[in-house]
Amino acid sequence: MYIKQKDIFWEMDRNFVKTVMKIAEPVSYEEGEPLFQEGDQAENFYILVKGRVKLILGQTGHVVYVVSNGGEAFGWSSLIGRATYSASAESVIPTKLLKFEKQKLQKAIEEDPANGSIFYKRIAGILGNRLLQSYAMIASASSADVSTTFGTGQVIGNAATGLEK
């Protein structure tokens, strides 16, 4: 299966990519179909081929990210030592994915340390970008009139922010 070259495998050794693609399982989900729930055992890693998947936090169903570009990866909890997923995932429209079983993917990564290192750096980059996007969302959602004082580290705010002057 073809993945755009801007993806997680960019500039990796062709044999490594072939090995990883051999363990990929193509899967499809219908609109509104859940892939996994927050707290489920983190057993799979995913790459979007086509469609859209929303990542949701908590009981209220707050959407924290939408995976919408071919080649985007998610389900990283399965690869970084987390026992469970940190969010829920649900298809927004009919969606095609590549699903990688955790143990098989980790074995391929361990057998090629140079490309495995690049792979994990890409995972770190994905997480960093999503963290920055989360910061931007939080900042834009905040309408508080808050500023720090110079040199004291104290925060000055108003009653609407819950912070006292």
SULMO-V176781 format. One line per field, one symbol per residue. ss: DSSP state (A for helix, B for strand, O for the rest). psi: psi as a letter, one per 30 degrees, with the letter a starting at -180 (. if undefined). A space follows every 10 residues. Layout:
BEGIN
ss=???
psi=???
END
This chain:
BEGIN
ss=OOOOOOOOOO OOOAAAAAAA AAOOBBBBBO OOOBBBOOOO BOOBBBBBBB OOBBBBBOOO OBBBBBBOOO OOBBOAAAAO OOOBOOOBBB BOOOBBBBBB BAAAAAAAAA AOAAAAAAAA AAAAAAAAAA AAAAAAAAAA AOOOOOBBOO OOOOBBOOAA AOOOO
psi=kkkkfgafgk glkeeeeeee fffkjklkkl kfkkelkkfl kjflkkkkek akkkkkklff hjkfkkjfkk fkklgfeffg gkelkfllkk kelkkklkkk keeeeeeeee fieeeeeeee eeeeeeeeee eeeeeeeeef fkgkiklklk ffflkkalef fgkl.
END
